[in-house]
Amino acid sequence: MSLAWRAGEPLAAGDHGARFAAWLQAASAGASTAAGQALASPAGNSAAPLFAAADGAAWRAARSVGADDGWDAATLARAAAGGCEVVVTGQQPGFLGGPLLTLHKVATAIALAEARTAAGRPAIAVFWCGDDDDDLVEALSPVGWDPASGVLVRADGRVAARAGSFERRMVGATPAARWCAPGAALLRRQASAPDAAPLAAALASLWEEALQDGWTWSRLNVAAVRRVFTGRALAVVRGDDPDLHAAAGPFYAGIGPRRERCRDLAHERGRLLAGPAGRAPVSDRSLDHHLFTVEAGRRRPLPLGAPLPGPSQLRPGVLLRSLVQDWLLRPVAVVAGPGECAYLEQLEPLYDALGVPRCPLVPRLFAWVLPPGLDAARLATLGRGATLTADAVEQLADGLAARNAAALQDVLERELGLPAERAASLADGRGRRWRRGAAALLRDENLRQWRQRLGEAPGCVFPDGLRQERRLALASAAATWGDDLATTIIDAAHDHLAGGAAGRWREYVVS
């Protein structure tokens, strides 16, 4: 299938959060400044600890005995000599390879690494597979799309996971045979279609092998990402790799006596970001659970005052994961989405406190992949969302409640002779209760009408009423659109970076 990309609507106009939009639009110290630095900063001349320090020897040795993660001897040698930089992005494993935004993240990292390499500063994209994550609900949320039937395909454990029926365990350690059968069946159907792309057969074969040979979710997800980006300079590290964390031994040793201080710094920063009535990007519970030990495929929170075990047994929570990553890899840039940008803003004080270099944070590509018959104009109409914004719903409910309360107060005074103060109090109380019901009705009808309009588009565009990249599964999309998908998305990512550095952040449309 031949695909092409084009720049679409301004990115800041999308539904990605007010703080993210402000970062995109900032005149200085914003996303455009970061993209410009990531593209043009001079090459470093020192090797990252993972590639050169003694603590990383076991990890490097494992790469030389057939680890299928893109780290060949030549790349490792260049990295050890400080002659190969890395651009990092990451995502946890998910059903059918995880959400499509994983592809957009990796494509952006590859495009940035290619741009630096072309400018004489050799770089490679590194995908951090967060296989030590244990959010099974999120892992099972992506859905496949069957083009022949137009039906969305879901993991068979999704409902039970949402009901809390499964004990939490690291997703990457889960056998691929668990919950992946519907995805394997979908890929078989896609591969057997008369006009199937060769990539569909390759991915179907990969899933069959994983089920038959007892692979884990981690191995399957890494293999899928590597296959989709075949021929590109892409390497992988795994968050649940004991050798990787052994390489971070000096970092963990240094943070041991400062854990409480790090938590407090992040808490204070979160309080400032949340404002009077808001919510911090990282919850207090996550700040407390910032280090884990590993036991039989499960993460166990390490109490704040407990001594640290050996680093190979440690896994960082959200408070420390990015710091461990940046300490180990010394990336020239990190590619991230809106959610990550929010929590990394909360963690900024920790970089100074722990002496970890802070590289530019670059927004990932935001792109839609359209099936035949749906044009960009129709997408733009649907993409604007419901008729009423959330603020408009609240304003309408306020106005209706105020008018009704005033009318009720008038009746209480004129017809029943109540004193004005009591009439106002009664009418105000009833008005507040009525307002909540009116606001709920407006929200529900607003959403129902929007979903009705979404039903006019194929299910792969707004699966479950969400943006495609957040819910549509990567492997399903790759099987549908073939090898041209990754190539086209990377080309769009090059334009995304160049335009963003010049202050022009856009959504992209691929069709």
FENMOTA-V645325 format. One record per helix or strand of 3 or more residues. SS is the DSSP state (H for helix, E for strand). FROM is the first residue (numbers start at 0). TO is the last residue. If there is no record, write none. Layout:
ss-><SS | SS>
from-><FROM | FROM>
to-><TO | TO>
This chain:
ss-><E | H | H | H | H | H | H | E | H | H | E | H | E | E | H | H | H | H | H | E | H | H | H | E | E | H | E | H | E | H | E | E | H | H | H | H | H | H | H | E>
from-><4 | 10 | 17 | 30 | 48 | 53 | 72 | 84 | 94 | 100 | 122 | 135 | 142 | 150 | 157 | 170 | 180 | 197 | 216 | 233 | 241 | 248 | 283 | 290 | 297 | 310 | 313 | 317 | 332 | 337 | 359 | 366 | 375 | 389 | 419 | 462 | 467 | 473 | 483 | 505>
to-><9 | 12 | 24 | 39 | 51 | 62 | 79 | 90 | 96 | 117 | 128 | 138 | 145 | 152 | 161 | 172 | 191 | 212 | 227 | 237 | 246 | 273 | 287 | 294 | 300 | 312 | 315 | 328 | 335 | 353 | 362 | 368 | 382 | 415 | 453 | 464 | 470 | 480 | 500 | 509>
